[in-house]
């Protein structure tokens, strides 16, 4: 028999048990170091609207799978926008929408696994785990008095396993770089029209001619002082926008840059005097680069494109990575090598009437995305 339960912190699973799970080496946002840093440095908690309630599936005393999960008191920091669902639920149907349960990597719109399995577990047992998850999470959600459960930015395997029953799929679109057979950056440029090639070269030359140098630090090149710099760059962006939230703390950056330096990809642009103009805090997975936080201390034409986009593309090509996910949004990525790519999330809604309305919305939204954005294509991450 498999048993599903909730725990209140990463520490209740334990670093040693987490190390027995397969997946974090490929997808760094579910590493013990990353998730425990969020919990233990003040980024999460009831006052932030993110309450850890991780899902653990056991076979006897042995942990077979874990899914990081959070009780949410709002919809900020998720990037799968359901505020309209909440408004419809509360104003039109008189149903409380919050709190809800969210299975995800907090503040991270990057596709990856959501269930981490015990290493060596065969496909038959993995399917058993998915069945327990698919049927058990709705029961836990009801027992806890939550309106719904949401599995965000799940990979194709996870989405297919959860399809059917009481779960509804929602599609989204991100602009991502897929490596292909370019070889190097010149090969990448050769795939463009002459006009587009000239534009990208002009944007790169503009930064070079200004005497700006761009460096990438990772692994042993990460310095203790970089944590404060990464935090200040992060603030320079989140403080610009009315929707910005200071979820991450200085202690978080210090912690992850110290405990997982080989997965940190820190891009910095400096002027002729060596002063930092801007930078990007990225993470490296086994087969992908993930762009997360960009910031600048001075406005410089085309600096953002060079630091956040072109350096990431070059790094993917150098390392032989399959893709570069630079994050949500950004029409500026179009025409610079980033293509529309489907993302997936799965949703269980407790109330039957609200579930029916949301399922209908998701079906119509998916049809519109495929027809209008992807031209009828069903291309997706890993599919």
N, C-alpha and C positions, 0 to 999 in steps of 0.2 A: 504493500500500500504506500502511496505517496501522500505526503501531508503538506499543505500550504499554510504558511503563517506569516505574520508581519513582525519585523523587529524595528526598534526605534533609532538605531545608529549603526554606522559601519563597524564600530567597535564590537557590537554584539555578534557580528559575523566573524570578525577577526582577520588580521593581516594574513596569517598562515592559511586559513581556510580560503580566503580570497585568492591566494597564490595558486590554489589547486584548480581554479576556474580558467576556462579557455576563452580568450577574446580580448582582454585589455591590451595585449601586446600589439594587436591590430588596430584597436580603437581606443586611444589613450584616455578619452573622457570617462571611461568606465574602469579605469585603474583605481586601485585602493588609494594610491597617493592623491589622485585628483579629487575623488569623491570625499575622502576623509578630510582633505584640506578645506573643502567647502563647508563641511559640518563644523569643523573645530576652529575656524578662524572668523566666525561671525557672519558668514555669507548667507546662511540658512537659519531657519527657526521660525517660531510662531510670529515674532515681531516683523519678519520679512515675508510672511505668507507662504513659506516653504517649510513644511514639517516632515522630516524624514520618516518614512514607514516602508522600509524595504521588504520586498517579497522574497521569502525563502521557501524552497521546495525540498523536502527531505525524504529520503528512503531510509526509514529507521533513524539511526543516529547520524547518517551520512548526508551531507548537503549535496544534492544533485544539481541544483540550479539556484541562481539569485537574479533578481531584477531590481535595480534601484528605483524606488518609488517615493512619492511625496504627496501628502495631503496639501492641496492648494486652496488658499482663501481668496484668490483672484486669478487672473489669467496673464499677468505680466511675466516676461522672461521665458515664454514658451515658444513663440514664433509660429505656432499653429493657432491662428486667431479665432477664438470662439466667443468673443465678447457679444456678438450678435445673438448667438445661441442663448447666452445667459440672459440677455435682455428679453428675448422672446419667451423664455421659460418663466421669468419672474413677472414680467408685465402683462403678457398675453395669457399665460396659463396659470399664473399664481403659484408656481412651483419654485422652491429655493434651489438655486444652481450651485452655490458654494456652501460648504466645501466639496471638493471633488478629489479624485485620486489620479495622479499623473505619473506614468512610467516614462522616464526620460533621463538624459544627462542635463542637469540644470543649466539654463541660459545658453544652450548649445543647439543651434539649428543644423546639425550634422548627422547624416544618416549612418546608422550602425546597428549592431545587435542590441536587443533589449533584455534578452535572457542570456546569462552567462552559464555555460554548462561545465560540470565536472569533466576534467580532461579524461579522454578515453571512453566517455559514454557513447554507446553505439546509437545508430540512427533510430532503431526501434524504441529505445529508452528515451531518446530526445523527443520523439513524437508523443510518448506517454506524458512527458513533462509538459509539452505544449497543451495537451488535452486538459491536464489538471489546471494549468494556468488559465486556459480559455473558459473553463467552467467554474473554476474556483474564485477568480478575481471578482466576477459579478456577485457571488455570494458574500465575499468579504466586504465588498462595497456596500451592499444592502445592510449587513450586520452593523457596519460602522456609521450608518446614517448618511452616507455620501450619495450625491446625485448621480455620479457617473464615474467611469474609469477611462483613461485616455493613454494610449501607447504612441508616443510621438517620434517621428523620424525613424521609424523601424525599417530595417532592411527587408529585401524582397522575401527572404526565407521566412522571417517572422510574420510579415503581412500575409503570406499565403497560408501559414499554419493557423492564423487567427481568423481567416476569412470564413464567413458563414456563421451559423448560430446567432448569437445576440450581438455580434460585433459588426460595426459599419466601417468601411474603408473611406478615408478622405484623401484625395490627391492634392498635392501642391506642386509648385514649380520653382526651381532654383536655377540660376545660371552657374554652370560648372565647366571646368576645363578637363577634357578627356585626352590623355597623352597621345594615343594613336602611334603612328610610325614616323614621327617628325625627326627623331634623332637628336637634334639640338635646336637652339632658338632660331638659327637661320633657316632650318628646315621648317620650323613652325611658321615663320614669316612667308616662306615660299607658298604656303597654302592660301594666302590672301591675294586679292587683286592688287595691282600695282599701286592704286590709290590708297588702299588700306595699309599696305606695306610702308609707303612713304609717311603716312600719318603716324604709325607706331615708331618708326625710326626717328621722326621729328620730335616726338614726345620723349624719347630716350636721350636724344642729343641735347635737348633743352636743359635737362638735369645735369648732364655731363659738362656742358659748356659753362654752367653756373659754378663749376668747381665742386659740385656735391658728390661725395663718395657714399656708396651703399655697401654695408657689410652685413654678414649673417653670422650670428653666434649660436652655437648649440653645443651640448655636451660639456667638456672641460673648459670651453671658452666662455661659458656663462659665469659671470662674476656676481658676488654678493650685492654690489651696488646696483646691478641691473634690475633688481626687484623694485626698488623705489622708482627707477626710471620707467619701468613698465607700468606701474600704478599711475604715475603722473600722465603718461600718454593715454592710458585708459580714461582718466578723468577728463582730459582735454576734449574727448569725444562725447562721453555720456552727459557732461554738463552743458553741452551746446543745445540739447534737445529737450523739449518739454516732457517727452516720454522717457527720457533717460532716468535710470535708477542706479544708484551707487551700491549695487549688490556686493561686488568684490571688494576686498579689504587689502590694505598693504601687507598684512600677515599672510593672506592667501598667496600673493605673488611671491613673497619670500619663501613660503613653504614649497610650492611646486617647482620653483626654479632651483631649489636646493635638493629636493627629493626625486625629481624626474628630469634632470637636465638633458638627457639624451633625447627626450621627446619634445623639448622646447626648441622652437625655431624663431629666433629673435632678430628681426630685421631693423637696422638703424641707418638713417641718412644723416650725414654730417656736412657742415659747411667747411670752407677753407681753414677756419680757425679750430676746427674739431668740435664745434658745438653741435649738439643733436638738434636737428630740425623736425624730425618725425620718425615714426617707427611702427612696426607691426609685431604683435605677439601671436604666434602661430603654434600649432602642435603637429608633430609628426607621428603618423601611424605606420604600420607595416607596408601598406600599399597606397597610402594617400597622405596629402598635406591638407591641413585644415586651417584656414584663416579665421582668426577670432577678433582681436582688438587692434584697431588702428588709432593713432593719435598724432597730432602735430602741434608744435609750439610756434610755428611760423608758416604763414600761407606762401607756398611756392608753386608756381604753375607746373602741373603734371607730376608733382611729387607723389601724390597718392597712387596714380597709375603705376609708377615705377616700383614703389615700395610694396604695395599690396597685390598687384596683379602680375607684372612682368617678372619680378623676382621669384614669385611662387611658381610661375610657369617654368622658368629656368631650373628651379630646384627640382621640380617633378621630372623634367627631362634628364637632369644630371643623375638623379637617384634611381631612375627607372620606375617611378611611381605611376600608378594607373590613372590617378585623377587629382585635381586640386579643387577643393570645396572652399570658396572664399567667403561663405556666409550668406545670409539672407539679403534680399533686395539688391539694388544697384543696376539701374538701366545703363550706367556707364560701362558695364562689363560687356554689353552687346557690341559686336563689331571688333572686340579685342580678344577673340578666341574662346569666349565662354558661351556655351550652348544651353538652351532650355532642357532641363532634366527633371523628370518626375520624382517627387518625394511622396512618402506614404505615412499616414497615421491611422490608427485603429481606435474606435470609440464604442464603448458600451454605455447606454443611457438607461437608467432604471425605469423611468416612467414610460409606459408603452406609447402614449400619445406624443410625447416629446421625441421619443425614439423614432417614430414614424415620420415626423416632420423633418428631423435632422437627416434621416436616411434619404428622404426625397431630395433635400437640399444637396447632399453630398453627391448623389447620382447626377443631378443636373449640373453641378459645378464640375464634376469630372468630365462630363461630355463637352462642356464648354472649353475646358482646359485642353483637351485633346484636339478639338477642332480649331480653336482660335489661336492657341499658343503653340501647339506642337504639330499643327497641320494634319491631325488625324493619326499621328504616330503614337505608339505605345512604348516608346523608349523609356528606360528607367535605370536607376542605379543598379548595377549588377544584373540587369535583365535585358 
